[in-house]
């Protein structure tokens, strides 16, 4: 399934599985999906680079990627995996490098578009904070 095959319905469902967006309604997820761009990338494309400023959130819709920290592989991720969500919330440097392993389709939500969504739909802010709080609680065990 490449970019043109990935429907908004699939994107909405995938976004709902991301902890940051997990408390959003279908309608709010549809708003986020409408503002995200679906992109097809080639093998070896570096989507984010460790140490660079964060400027976008990525959600893998099809394909695989390798996650590297300090030059070593720490994970391989596939459809449904996400990364870069913290870049939407702060301007700290990226904590890892993520590289496409073969052709890959990702949904990309840039920080500017994310902030536009928050201004246009302020109720989403509270839901995002609740989703983030849940993610932090889960991480603490």
N, CA, C and O atoms as CSV, one atom per row, in Angstrom:
chain,resi,resn,atom,element,x,y,z
A,1,UNK,N,N,0.863,-1.177,0.000
A,1,UNK,CA,C,0.000,0.000,0.000
A,1,UNK,C,C,0.904,1.234,0.000
A,1,UNK,O,O,1.595,1.484,0.988
A,2,UNK,N,N,0.913,1.991,-1.062
A,2,UNK,CA,C,1.710,3.214,-1.154
A,2,UNK,C,C,0.787,4.412,-0.946
A,2,UNK,O,O,-0.428,4.251,-0.829
A,3,UNK,N,N,1.362,5.607,-0.900
A,3,UNK,CA,C,0.656,6.827,-0.536
A,3,UNK,C,C,-0.728,6.993,-1.118
A,3,UNK,O,O,-1.673,7.331,-0.404
A,4,UNK,N,N,-0.854,6.754,-2.428
A,4,UNK,CA,C,-2.157,6.963,-3.058
A,4,UNK,C,C,-3.180,5.930,-2.593
A,4,UNK,O,O,-4.387,6.145,-2.711
A,5,UNK,N,N,-2.683,4.787,-2.054
A,5,UNK,CA,C,-3.580,3.732,-1.589
A,5,UNK,C,C,-4.021,3.945,-0.142
A,5,UNK,O,O,-4.975,3.317,0.317
A,6,UNK,N,N,-3.333,4.823,0.568
A,6,UNK,CA,C,-3.636,5.054,1.977
A,6,UNK,C,C,-4.755,6.081,2.077
A,6,UNK,O,O,-4.577,7.244,1.716
A,7,UNK,N,N,-5.908,5.640,2.570
A,7,UNK,CA,C,-7.048,6.534,2.678
A,7,UNK,C,C,-7.043,7.313,3.973
A,7,UNK,O,O,-6.360,6.953,4.932
A,8,UNK,N,N,-7.817,8.390,3.989
A,8,UNK,CA,C,-7.937,9.209,5.202
A,8,UNK,C,C,-8.527,8.392,6.349
A,8,UNK,O,O,-8.190,8.622,7.510
A,9,UNK,N,N,-9.401,7.444,6.034
A,9,UNK,CA,C,-10.001,6.605,7.070
A,9,UNK,C,C,-8.913,5.791,7.785
A,9,UNK,O,O,-8.923,5.669,9.010
A,10,UNK,N,N,-7.973,5.235,7.003
A,10,UNK,CA,C,-6.854,4.482,7.581
A,10,UNK,C,C,-5.969,5.400,8.417
A,10,UNK,O,O,-5.508,5.011,9.490
A,11,UNK,N,N,-5.734,6.604,7.934
A,11,UNK,CA,C,-4.907,7.559,8.655
A,11,UNK,C,C,-5.570,7.957,9.971
A,11,UNK,O,O,-4.903,8.045,11.003
A,12,UNK,N,N,-6.861,8.193,9.938
A,12,UNK,CA,C,-7.601,8.559,11.153
A,12,UNK,C,C,-7.491,7.436,12.189
A,12,UNK,O,O,-7.244,7.688,13.368
A,13,UNK,N,N,-7.677,6.198,11.731
A,13,UNK,CA,C,-7.581,5.057,12.638
A,13,UNK,C,C,-6.171,4.951,13.224
A,13,UNK,O,O,-6.019,4.729,14.425
A,14,UNK,N,N,-5.153,5.106,12.400
A,14,UNK,CA,C,-3.768,5.025,12.867
A,14,UNK,C,C,-3.436,6.141,13.848
A,14,UNK,O,O,-2.750,5.908,14.843
A,15,UNK,N,N,-3.913,7.342,13.578
A,15,UNK,CA,C,-3.680,8.464,14.496
A,15,UNK,C,C,-4.307,8.191,15.859
A,15,UNK,O,O,-3.743,8.560,16.889
A,16,UNK,N,N,-5.467,7.548,15.866
A,16,UNK,CA,C,-6.150,7.233,17.115
A,16,UNK,C,C,-5.376,6.266,17.994
A,16,UNK,O,O,-5.634,6.179,19.194
A,17,UNK,N,N,-4.434,5.539,17.412
A,17,UNK,CA,C,-3.613,4.589,18.169
A,17,UNK,C,C,-2.344,5.228,18.727
A,17,UNK,O,O,-1.621,4.603,19.503
A,18,UNK,N,N,-2.073,6.473,18.333
A,18,UNK,CA,C,-0.922,7.197,18.863
A,18,UNK,C,C,-1.330,7.782,20.214
A,18,UNK,O,O,-2.314,8.517,20.286
A,19,UNK,N,N,-0.591,7.470,21.296
A,19,UNK,CA,C,-0.994,7.946,22.626
A,19,UNK,C,C,-1.282,9.449,22.692
A,19,UNK,O,O,-2.216,9.868,23.376
A,20,UNK,N,N,-0.496,10.255,21.996
A,20,UNK,CA,C,-0.707,11.702,22.029
A,20,UNK,C,C,-2.104,12.077,21.552
A,20,UNK,O,O,-2.707,13.014,22.075
A,21,UNK,N,N,-2.627,11.348,20.557
A,21,UNK,CA,C,-3.929,11.656,19.966
A,21,UNK,C,C,-5.044,10.707,20.437
A,21,UNK,O,O,-6.176,10.805,19.962
A,22,UNK,N,N,-4.736,9.803,21.354
A,22,UNK,CA,C,-5.668,8.733,21.722
A,22,UNK,C,C,-6.971,9.207,22.358
A,22,UNK,O,O,-7.967,8.485,22.315
A,23,UNK,N,N,-6.987,10.386,22.938
A,23,UNK,CA,C,-8.216,10.886,23.583
A,23,UNK,C,C,-9.081,11.718,22.639
A,23,UNK,O,O,-10.167,12.153,23.020
A,24,UNK,N,N,-8.616,11.939,21.427
A,24,UNK,CA,C,-9.364,12.747,20.460
A,24,UNK,C,C,-10.534,11.956,19.885
A,24,UNK,O,O,-10.471,10.734,19.752
A,25,UNK,N,N,-11.606,12.679,19.547
A,25,UNK,CA,C,-12.761,12.067,18.898
A,25,UNK,C,C,-12.421,11.794,17.434
A,25,UNK,O,O,-11.418,12.289,16.920
A,26,UNK,N,N,-13.258,11.007,16.771
A,26,UNK,CA,C,-13.063,10.738,15.337
A,26,UNK,C,C,-13.032,12.041,14.541
A,26,UNK,O,O,-12.240,12.200,13.612
A,27,UNK,N,N,-13.903,12.962,14.922
A,27,UNK,CA,C,-13.960,14.254,14.218
A,27,UNK,C,C,-12.652,15.028,14.389
A,27,UNK,O,O,-12.144,15.616,13.435
A,28,UNK,N,N,-12.117,15.025,15.601
A,28,UNK,CA,C,-10.856,15.730,15.858
A,28,UNK,C,C,-9.694,15.026,15.155
A,28,UNK,O,O,-8.792,15.681,14.632
A,29,UNK,N,N,-9.720,13.696,15.145
A,29,UNK,CA,C,-8.688,12.950,14.420
A,29,UNK,C,C,-8.766,13.247,12.925
A,29,UNK,O,O,-7.740,13.330,12.250
A,30,UNK,N,N,-9.982,13.407,12.413
A,30,UNK,CA,C,-10.160,13.751,10.999
A,30,UNK,C,C,-9.542,15.110,10.702
A,30,UNK,O,O,-8.975,15.316,9.629
A,31,UNK,N,N,-9.648,16.040,11.652
A,31,UNK,CA,C,-9.041,17.360,11.484
A,31,UNK,C,C,-7.527,17.237,11.415
A,31,UNK,O,O,-6.886,17.849,10.561
A,32,UNK,N,N,-6.960,16.448,12.315
A,32,UNK,CA,C,-5.510,16.241,12.302
A,32,UNK,C,C,-5.096,15.573,10.993
A,32,UNK,O,O,-4.116,15.985,10.372
A,33,UNK,N,N,-5.830,14.552,10.572
A,33,UNK,CA,C,-5.512,13.840,9.330
A,33,UNK,C,C,-5.579,14.774,8.121
A,33,UNK,O,O,-4.762,14.674,7.205
A,34,UNK,N,N,-6.543,15.669,8.126
A,34,UNK,CA,C,-6.697,16.614,7.014
A,34,UNK,C,C,-5.491,17.536,6.904
A,34,UNK,O,O,-5.138,17.970,5.807
A,35,UNK,N,N,-4.857,17.839,8.035
A,35,UNK,CA,C,-3.708,18.736,8.057
A,35,UNK,C,C,-2.376,18.009,7.876
A,35,UNK,O,O,-1.338,18.650,7.708
A,36,UNK,N,N,-2.400,16.679,7.909
A,36,UNK,CA,C,-1.180,15.896,7.705
A,36,UNK,C,C,-0.971,15.661,6.212
A,36,UNK,O,O,-1.925,15.627,5.434
A,37,UNK,N,N,0.286,15.501,5.830
A,37,UNK,CA,C,0.631,15.223,4.439
A,37,UNK,C,C,1.122,13.784,4.343
A,37,UNK,O,O,1.969,13.362,5.130
A,38,UNK,N,N,0.594,13.031,3.383
A,38,UNK,CA,C,1.061,11.666,3.145
A,38,UNK,C,C,2.154,11.708,2.087
A,38,UNK,O,O,1.972,12.273,1.008
A,39,UNK,N,N,3.310,11.092,2.419
A,39,UNK,CA,C,4.496,11.194,1.563
A,39,UNK,C,C,5.083,9.809,1.314
A,39,UNK,O,O,5.204,9.002,2.236
A,40,UNK,N,N,5.447,9.541,0.065
A,40,UNK,CA,C,6.178,8.325,-0.302
A,40,UNK,C,C,7.658,8.664,-0.343
A,40,UNK,O,O,8.057,9.636,-0.985
A,41,UNK,N,N,8.478,7.866,0.340
A,41,UNK,CA,C,9.919,8.099,0.396
A,41,UNK,C,C,10.670,6.868,-0.100
A,41,UNK,O,O,10.164,5.748,-0.029
A,42,UNK,N,N,11.871,7.088,-0.597
A,42,UNK,CA,C,12.697,6.009,-1.125
A,42,UNK,C,C,13.556,5.370,-0.043
A,42,UNK,O,O,13.770,5.942,1.025
A,43,UNK,N,N,14.035,4.185,-0.340
A,43,UNK,CA,C,14.959,3.472,0.532
A,43,UNK,C,C,16.140,4.379,0.890
A,43,UNK,O,O,16.694,5.063,0.030
A,44,UNK,N,N,16.512,4.374,2.164
A,44,UNK,CA,C,17.668,5.147,2.614
A,44,UNK,C,C,17.378,6.595,2.965
A,44,UNK,O,O,18.270,7.313,3.417
A,45,UNK,N,N,16.143,7.034,2.764
A,45,UNK,CA,C,15.804,8.418,3.102
A,45,UNK,C,C,15.864,8.609,4.612
A,45,UNK,O,O,15.238,7.863,5.366
A,46,UNK,N,N,16.615,9.606,5.044
A,46,UNK,CA,C,16.712,9.940,6.459
A,46,UNK,C,C,15.572,10.907,6.787
A,46,UNK,O,O,15.569,12.054,6.338
A,47,UNK,N,N,14.616,10.434,7.565
A,47,UNK,CA,C,13.448,11.251,7.877
A,47,UNK,C,C,13.744,12.246,8.992
A,47,UNK,O,O,13.334,13.404,8.925
A,48,UNK,N,N,14.449,11.795,10.005
A,48,UNK,CA,C,14.910,12.706,11.053
A,48,UNK,C,C,16.350,12.345,11.397
A,48,UNK,O,O,16.782,11.208,11.209
A,49,UNK,N,N,17.089,13.338,11.905
A,49,UNK,CA,C,18.495,13.154,12.224
A,49,UNK,C,C,18.755,13.530,13.671
A,49,UNK,O,O,18.395,14.617,14.122
A,50,UNK,N,N,19.385,12.612,14.390
A,50,UNK,CA,C,19.725,12.835,15.794
A,50,UNK,C,C,20.490,14.151,15.954
A,50,UNK,O,O,21.451,14.418,15.233
A,51,UNK,N,N,20.047,14.960,16.907
A,51,UNK,CA,C,20.702,16.232,17.186
A,51,UNK,C,C,20.110,17.417,16.443
A,51,UNK,O,O,20.302,18.561,16.857
A,52,UNK,N,N,19.389,17.164,15.346
A,52,UNK,CA,C,18.756,18.256,14.598
A,52,UNK,C,C,17.524,18.755,15.354
A,52,UNK,O,O,16.933,18.015,16.141
A,53,UNK,N,N,17.140,20.007,15.115
A,53,UNK,CA,C,15.902,20.491,15.734
A,53,UNK,C,C,14.701,19.718,15.190
A,53,UNK,O,O,14.660,19.372,14.009
A,54,UNK,N,N,13.737,19.454,16.049
A,54,UNK,CA,C,12.529,18.755,15.628
A,54,UNK,C,C,11.530,19.719,15.030
A,54,UNK,O,O,11.325,20.814,15.553
A,55,UNK,N,N,10.905,19.316,13.929
A,55,UNK,CA,C,9.930,20.199,13.287
A,55,UNK,C,C,8.704,19.462,12.762
A,55,UNK,O,O,7.842,20.066,12.124
A,56,UNK,N,N,8.622,18.135,13.032
A,56,UNK,CA,C,7.488,17.383,12.499
A,56,UNK,C,C,7.317,16.055,13.236
A,56,UNK,O,O,8.250,15.522,13.837
A,57,UNK,N,N,6.096,15.549,13.165
A,57,UNK,CA,C,5.699,14.247,13.684
A,57,UNK,C,C,5.507,13.326,12.480
A,57,UNK,O,O,4.989,13.758,11.450
A,58,UNK,N,N,5.916,12.066,12.597
A,58,UNK,CA,C,5.793,11.097,11.518
A,58,UNK,C,C,5.026,9.874,12.001
A,58,UNK,O,O,5.182,9.439,13.143
A,59,UNK,N,N,4.199,9.327,11.122
A,59,UNK,CA,C,3.460,8.103,11.379
A,59,UNK,C,C,3.672,7.203,10.169
A,59,UNK,O,O,3.336,7.579,9.046
A,60,UNK,N,N,4.229,6.013,10.395
A,60,UNK,CA,C,4.485,5.089,9.285
A,60,UNK,C,C,3.175,4.415,8.892
A,60,UNK,O,O,2.507,3.789,9.715
A,61,UNK,N,N,2.825,4.558,7.619
A,61,UNK,CA,C,1.606,3.957,7.092
A,61,UNK,C,C,1.903,2.659,6.348
A,61,UNK,O,O,1.089,1.736,6.344
A,62,UNK,N,N,3.078,2.597,5.718
A,62,UNK,CA,C,3.491,1.411,4.976
A,62,UNK,C,C,5.006,1.407,4.872
A,62,UNK,O,O,5.617,2.447,4.628
A,63,UNK,N,N,5.616,0.239,5.057
A,63,UNK,CA,C,7.067,0.121,4.953
A,63,UNK,C,C,7.720,0.029,6.319
A,63,UNK,O,O,7.049,-0.060,7.347
A,64,UNK,N,N,9.062,0.052,6.305
A,64,UNK,CA,C,9.837,-0.089,7.533
A,64,UNK,C,C,10.898,0.991,7.618
A,64,UNK,O,O,11.304,1.584,6.618
A,65,UNK,N,N,11.337,1.226,8.864
A,65,UNK,CA,C,12.414,2.193,9.095
A,65,UNK,C,C,13.321,1.677,10.203
A,65,UNK,O,O,12.906,0.898,11.060
A,66,UNK,N,N,14.546,2.123,10.164
A,66,UNK,CA,C,15.545,1.776,11.164
A,66,UNK,C,C,15.744,2.989,12.075
A,66,UNK,O,O,15.879,4.117,11.600
A,67,UNK,N,N,15.762,2.746,13.390
A,67,UNK,CA,C,15.983,3.810,14.372
A,67,UNK,C,C,17.402,3.656,14.907
A,67,UNK,O,O,17.786,2.586,15.380
A,68,UNK,N,N,18.171,4.734,14.826
A,68,UNK,CA,C,19.569,4.729,15.253
A,68,UNK,C,C,19.797,5.760,16.347
A,68,UNK,O,O,19.250,6.861,16.288
A,69,UNK,N,N,20.599,5.411,17.341
A,69,UNK,CA,C,21.052,6.362,18.354
A,69,UNK,C,C,22.548,6.189,18.500
A,69,UNK,O,O,23.047,5.069,18.609
A,70,UNK,N,N,23.261,7.301,18.500
A,70,UNK,CA,C,24.720,7.268,18.581
A,70,UNK,C,C,25.327,6.334,17.541
A,70,UNK,O,O,26.336,5.680,17.804
A,71,UNK,N,N,24.708,6.269,16.348
A,71,UNK,CA,C,25.222,5.483,15.243
A,71,UNK,C,C,24.856,4.011,15.268
A,71,UNK,O,O,25.131,3.306,14.297
A,72,UNK,N,N,24.244,3.516,16.344
A,72,UNK,CA,C,23.864,2.112,16.424
A,72,UNK,C,C,22.366,1.926,16.327
A,72,UNK,O,O,21.592,2.777,16.766
A,73,UNK,N,N,21.957,0.788,15.740
A,73,UNK,CA,C,20.534,0.505,15.602
A,73,UNK,C,C,19.926,0.163,16.957
A,73,UNK,O,O,20.460,-0.662,17.697
A,74,UNK,N,N,18.802,0.806,17.272
A,74,UNK,CA,C,18.090,0.509,18.522
A,74,UNK,C,C,16.731,-0.130,18.257
A,74,UNK,O,O,16.149,-0.747,19.148
A,75,UNK,N,N,16.229,0.016,17.042
A,75,UNK,CA,C,14.929,-0.582,16.727
A,75,UNK,C,C,14.692,-0.570,15.227
A,75,UNK,O,O,15.297,0.198,14.478
A,76,UNK,N,N,13.780,-1.458,14.816
A,76,UNK,CA,C,13.235,-1.435,13.465
A,76,UNK,C,C,11.735,-1.274,13.654
A,76,UNK,O,O,11.125,-2.002,14.438
A,77,UNK,N,N,11.137,-0.329,12.943
A,77,UNK,CA,C,9.717,-0.029,13.119
A,77,UNK,C,C,8.987,-0.136,11.792
A,77,UNK,O,O,9.581,0.007,10.723
A,78,UNK,N,N,7.678,-0.391,11.883
A,78,UNK,CA,C,6.880,-0.558,10.678
A,78,UNK,C,C,5.547,0.155,10.785
A,78,UNK,O,O,5.402,1.084,11.580
A,79,UNK,N,N,4.570,-0.269,9.992
A,79,UNK,CA,C,3.268,0.395,9.961
A,79,UNK,C,C,2.661,0.554,11.357
A,79,UNK,O,O,2.649,-0.378,12.161
A,80,UNK,N,N,2.161,1.756,11.617
A,80,UNK,CA,C,1.572,2.070,12.913
A,80,UNK,C,C,2.552,2.713,13.878
A,80,UNK,O,O,2.142,3.307,14.876
A,81,UNK,N,N,3.846,2.599,13.590
A,81,UNK,CA,C,4.847,3.225,14.461
A,81,UNK,C,C,4.876,4.729,14.202
A,81,UNK,O,O,4.600,5.187,13.093
A,82,UNK,N,N,5.212,5.483,15.233
A,82,UNK,CA,C,5.287,6.930,15.112
A,82,UNK,C,C,6.551,7.419,15.785
A,82,UNK,O,O,7.120,6.748,16.646
A,83,UNK,N,N,6.977,8.596,15.379
A,83,UNK,CA,C,8.141,9.228,16.001
A,83,UNK,C,C,8.077,10.720,15.732
A,83,UNK,O,O,7.454,11.175,14.773
A,84,UNK,N,N,8.736,11.469,16.602
A,84,UNK,CA,C,8.776,12.918,16.438
A,84,UNK,C,C,7.663,13.663,17.135
A,84,UNK,O,O,7.542,14.876,16.965
A,85,UNK,N,N,6.827,12.960,17.932
A,85,UNK,CA,C,5.699,13.646,18.571
A,85,UNK,C,C,6.160,14.709,19.555
A,85,UNK,O,O,5.475,15.713,19.747
A,86,UNK,N,N,7.307,14.502,20.177
A,86,UNK,CA,C,7.791,15.510,21.125
A,86,UNK,C,C,8.195,16.806,20.412
A,86,UNK,O,O,8.175,17.881,21.013
A,87,UNK,N,N,8.560,16.700,19.139
A,87,UNK,CA,C,8.908,17.897,18.367
A,87,UNK,C,C,7.720,18.833,18.228
A,87,UNK,O,O,7.891,20.035,18.022
A,88,UNK,N,N,6.507,18.280,18.342
A,88,UNK,CA,C,5.319,19.119,18.273
A,88,UNK,C,C,5.145,19.941,19.550
A,88,UNK,O,O,4.461,20.964,19.549
A,89,UNK,N,N,5.765,19.487,20.634
A,89,UNK,CA,C,5.555,20.102,21.934
A,89,UNK,C,C,6.716,20.958,22.420
A,89,UNK,O,O,6.510,21.871,23.220
A,90,UNK,N,N,7.913,20.688,21.961
A,90,UNK,CA,C,9.069,21.514,22.360
A,90,UNK,C,C,10.075,21.596,21.208
A,90,UNK,O,O,9.931,20.889,20.210
A,91,UNK,N,N,11.083,22.447,21.342
A,91,UNK,CA,C,12.062,22.568,20.258
A,91,UNK,C,C,13.399,21.951,20.632
A,91,UNK,O,O,14.448,22.465,20.245
A,92,UNK,N,N,13.372,20.875,21.366
A,92,UNK,CA,C,14.604,20.192,21.738
A,92,UNK,C,C,15.122,19.386,20.550
A,92,UNK,O,O,14.354,19.041,19.652
A,93,UNK,N,N,16.420,19.084,20.541
A,93,UNK,CA,C,16.999,18.311,19.438
A,93,UNK,C,C,16.434,16.885,19.370
A,93,UNK,O,O,15.994,16.326,20.374
A,94,UNK,N,N,16.457,16.324,18.181
A,94,UNK,CA,C,16.009,14.948,17.960
A,94,UNK,C,C,16.894,13.992,18.756
A,94,UNK,O,O,18.107,14.181,18.842
A,95,UNK,N,N,16.271,12.959,19.341
A,95,UNK,CA,C,17.021,11.998,20.157
A,95,UNK,C,C,17.481,10.782,19.355
A,95,UNK,O,O,18.196,9.931,19.885
A,96,UNK,N,N,17.082,10.689,18.083
A,96,UNK,CA,C,17.461,9.543,17.256
A,96,UNK,C,C,17.436,9.939,15.778
A,96,UNK,O,O,16.917,10.989,15.399
A,97,UNK,N,N,18.013,9.066,14.968
A,97,UNK,CA,C,17.943,9.179,13.517
A,97,UNK,C,C,17.014,8.063,13.042
A,97,UNK,O,O,17.087,6.940,13.542
A,98,UNK,N,N,16.143,8.366,12.081
A,98,UNK,CA,C,15.236,7.353,11.534
A,98,UNK,C,C,15.411,7.338,10.020
A,98,UNK,O,O,15.270,8.364,9.353
A,99,UNK,N,N,15.724,6.138,9.481
A,99,UNK,CA,C,16.047,5.969,8.067
A,99,UNK,C,C,15.117,4.927,7.447
A,99,UNK,O,O,14.894,3.863,8.024
A,100,UNK,N,N,14.580,5.239,6.276
A,100,UNK,CA,C,13.711,4.302,5.550
A,100,UNK,C,C,14.497,3.068,5.138
A,100,UNK,O,O,15.620,3.174,4.646
A,101,UNK,N,N,13.899,1.890,5.343
A,101,UNK,CA,C,14.461,0.625,4.875
A,101,UNK,C,C,13.554,0.124,3.767
A,101,UNK,O,O,12.587,-0.595,4.018
A,102,UNK,N,N,13.868,0.503,2.563
A,102,UNK,CA,C,13.002,0.212,1.428
A,102,UNK,C,C,12.021,1.358,1.260
A,102,UNK,O,O,12.052,2.322,2.026
A,103,UNK,N,N,11.143,1.260,0.254
A,103,UNK,CA,C,10.137,2.306,0.056
A,103,UNK,C,C,9.239,2.399,1.297
A,103,UNK,O,O,8.918,1.389,1.922
A,104,UNK,N,N,8.851,3.604,1.630
A,104,UNK,CA,C,8.048,3.816,2.841
A,104,UNK,C,C,7.034,4.927,2.587
A,104,UNK,O,O,7.304,5.872,1.845
A,105,UNK,N,N,5.871,4.802,3.208
A,105,UNK,CA,C,4.850,5.847,3.143
A,105,UNK,C,C,4.605,6.326,4.561
A,105,UNK,O,O,4.329,5.529,5.458
A,106,UNK,N,N,4.709,7.633,4.757
A,106,UNK,CA,C,4.511,8.219,6.082
A,106,UNK,C,C,3.520,9.373,6.005
A,106,UNK,O,O,3.387,10.039,4.978
A,107,UNK,N,N,2.830,9.588,7.119
A,107,UNK,CA,C,2.032,10.801,7.273
A,107,UNK,C,C,2.909,11.751,8.078
A,107,UNK,O,O,3.515,11.353,9.073
A,108,UNK,N,N,2.974,12.994,7.649
A,108,UNK,CA,C,3.827,13.988,8.294
A,108,UNK,C,C,2.957,15.160,8.735
A,108,UNK,O,O,2.182,15.711,7.954
A,109,UNK,N,N,3.105,15.525,10.000
A,109,UNK,CA,C,2.406,16.690,10.545
A,109,UNK,C,C,3.475,17.643,11.069
A,109,UNK,O,O,4.119,17.378,12.084
A,110,UNK,N,N,3.647,18.739,10.370
A,110,UNK,CA,C,4.644,19.728,10.761
A,110,UNK,C,C,4.200,20.519,11.980
A,110,UNK,O,O,3.008,20.645,12.258
A,111,UNK,N,N,5.171,21.046,12.696
A,111,UNK,CA,C,4.886,21.778,13.927
A,111,UNK,C,C,4.017,23.015,13.660
A,111,UNK,O,O,3.150,23.336,14.473
A,112,UNK,N,N,4.228,23.702,12.558
A,112,UNK,CA,C,3.408,24.884,12.233
A,112,UNK,C,C,1.942,24.496,12.047
A,112,UNK,O,O,1.040,25.163,12.554
A,113,UNK,N,N,1.720,23.404,11.308
A,113,UNK,CA,C,0.350,22.948,11.068
A,113,UNK,C,C,-0.278,22.481,12.380
A,113,UNK,O,O,-1.460,22.724,12.622
A,114,UNK,N,N,0.504,21.812,13.225
A,114,UNK,CA,C,0.022,21.368,14.527
A,114,UNK,C,C,-0.429,22.560,15.363
A,114,UNK,O,O,-1.485,22.516,15.993
A,115,UNK,N,N,0.360,23.612,15.367
A,115,UNK,CA,C,0.005,24.810,16.138
A,115,UNK,C,C,-1.234,25.491,15.563
A,115,UNK,O,O,-2.035,26.060,16.305
A,116,UNK,N,N,-1.389,25.432,14.246
A,116,UNK,CA,C,-2.595,25.973,13.605
A,116,UNK,C,C,-3.825,25.200,14.082
A,116,UNK,O,O,-4.859,25.796,14.384
A,117,UNK,N,N,-3.710,23.877,14.148
A,117,UNK,CA,C,-4.819,23.046,14.635
A,117,UNK,C,C,-5.185,23.455,16.064
A,117,UNK,O,O,-6.364,23.593,16.389
A,118,UNK,N,N,-4.180,23.647,16.911
A,118,UNK,CA,C,-4.442,24.017,18.310
A,118,UNK,C,C,-5.140,25.367,18.421
A,118,UNK,O,O,-5.994,25.563,19.286
A,119,UNK,N,N,-4.771,26.297,17.538
A,119,UNK,CA,C,-5.432,27.618,17.558
A,119,UNK,C,C,-6.870,27.517,17.068
A,119,UNK,O,O,-7.771,28.132,17.640
A,120,UNK,N,N,-7.083,26.743,16.011
A,120,UNK,CA,C,-8.416,26.630,15.425
A,120,UNK,C,C,-9.359,25.776,16.270
A,120,UNK,O,O,-10.569,26.002,16.282
A,121,UNK,N,N,-8.794,24.793,16.977
A,121,UNK,CA,C,-9.600,23.849,17.762
A,121,UNK,C,C,-8.996,23.723,19.161
A,121,UNK,O,O,-8.366,22.713,19.475
A,122,UNK,N,N,-9.184,24.735,19.998
A,122,UNK,CA,C,-8.543,24.740,21.317
A,122,UNK,C,C,-8.928,23.564,22.212
A,122,UNK,O,O,-8.164,23.211,23.110
A,123,UNK,N,N,-10.080,22.953,21.995
A,123,UNK,CA,C,-10.477,21.799,22.803
A,123,UNK,C,C,-9.517,20.624,22.632
A,123,UNK,O,O,-9.371,19.801,23.536
A,124,UNK,N,N,-8.866,20.547,21.473
A,124,UNK,CA,C,-7.927,19.455,21.222
A,124,UNK,C,C,-6.747,19.527,22.196
A,124,UNK,O,O,-6.198,18.495,22.580
A,125,UNK,N,N,-6.361,20.727,22.589
A,125,UNK,CA,C,-5.219,20.879,23.505
A,125,UNK,C,C,-5.401,20.062,24.772
A,125,UNK,O,O,-4.481,19.368,25.205
A,126,UNK,N,N,-6.576,20.141,25.363
A,126,UNK,CA,C,-6.855,19.405,26.597
A,126,UNK,C,C,-6.785,17.900,26.366
A,126,UNK,O,O,-6.271,17.164,27.208
A,127,UNK,N,N,-7.298,17.443,25.230
A,127,UNK,CA,C,-7.270,16.023,24.915
A,127,UNK,C,C,-5.846,15.542,24.682
A,127,UNK,O,O,-5.487,14.439,25.096
A,128,UNK,N,N,-5.030,16.362,24.020
A,128,UNK,CA,C,-3.632,16.001,23.786
A,128,UNK,C,C,-2.873,15.903,25.099
A,128,UNK,O,O,-2.068,14.992,25.290
A,129,UNK,N,N,-3.131,16.842,26.005
A,129,UNK,CA,C,-2.480,16.791,27.307
A,129,UNK,C,C,-2.893,15.538,28.075
A,129,UNK,O,O,-2.060,14.914,28.733
A,130,UNK,N,N,-4.161,15.167,27.999
A,130,UNK,CA,C,-4.632,13.949,28.667
A,130,UNK,C,C,-3.960,12.713,28.060
A,130,UNK,O,O,-3.571,11.796,28.783
A,131,UNK,N,N,-3.827,12.694,26.747
A,131,UNK,CA,C,-3.157,11.577,26.076
A,131,UNK,C,C,-1.693,11.491,26.468
A,131,UNK,O,O,-1.168,10.401,26.693
A,132,UNK,N,N,-1.040,12.632,26.549
A,132,UNK,CA,C,0.369,12.680,26.948
A,132,UNK,C,C,0.530,12.244,28.402
A,132,UNK,O,O,1.467,11.516,28.727
A,133,UNK,N,N,-0.378,12.682,29.281
A,133,UNK,CA,C,-0.337,12.275,30.681
A,133,UNK,C,C,-0.490,10.751,30.792
A,133,UNK,O,O,0.204,10.115,31.586
A,134,UNK,N,N,-1.375,10.181,30.017
A,134,UNK,CA,C,-1.546,8.733,30.022
A,134,UNK,C,C,-0.289,8.005,29.576
A,134,UNK,O,O,0.075,6.968,30.130
A,135,UNK,N,N,0.368,8.565,28.566
A,135,UNK,CA,C,1.606,7.980,28.062
A,135,UNK,C,C,2.700,8.040,29.139
A,135,UNK,O,O,3.455,7.084,29.314
A,136,UNK,N,N,2.778,9.144,29.843
A,136,UNK,CA,C,3.772,9.283,30.919
A,136,UNK,C,C,3.487,8.308,32.059
A,136,UNK,O,O,4.405,7.707,32.617
A,137,UNK,N,N,2.225,8.160,32.396
A,137,UNK,CA,C,1.858,7.213,33.468
A,137,UNK,C,C,2.232,5.784,33.079
A,137,UNK,O,O,2.760,5.027,33.894
A,138,UNK,N,N,1.949,5.423,31.817
A,138,UNK,CA,C,2.283,4.076,31.335
A,138,UNK,C,C,3.794,3.837,31.363
A,138,UNK,O,O,4.247,2.734,31.672
A,139,UNK,N,N,4.568,4.870,31.040
A,139,UNK,CA,C,6.030,4.746,31.022
A,139,UNK,C,C,6.598,4.543,32.428
A,139,UNK,O,O,7.639,3.911,32.605
A,140,UNK,N,N,5.902,5.087,33.415
A,140,UNK,CA,C,6.368,4.968,34.801
A,140,UNK,C,C,6.063,3.605,35.407
A,140,UNK,O,O,6.641,3.212,36.420
A,141,UNK,N,N,5.137,2.891,34.760
A,141,UNK,CA,C,4.814,1.543,35.231
A,141,UNK,C,C,3.754,1.563,36.193
A,141,UNK,O,O,3.356,0.512,36.694
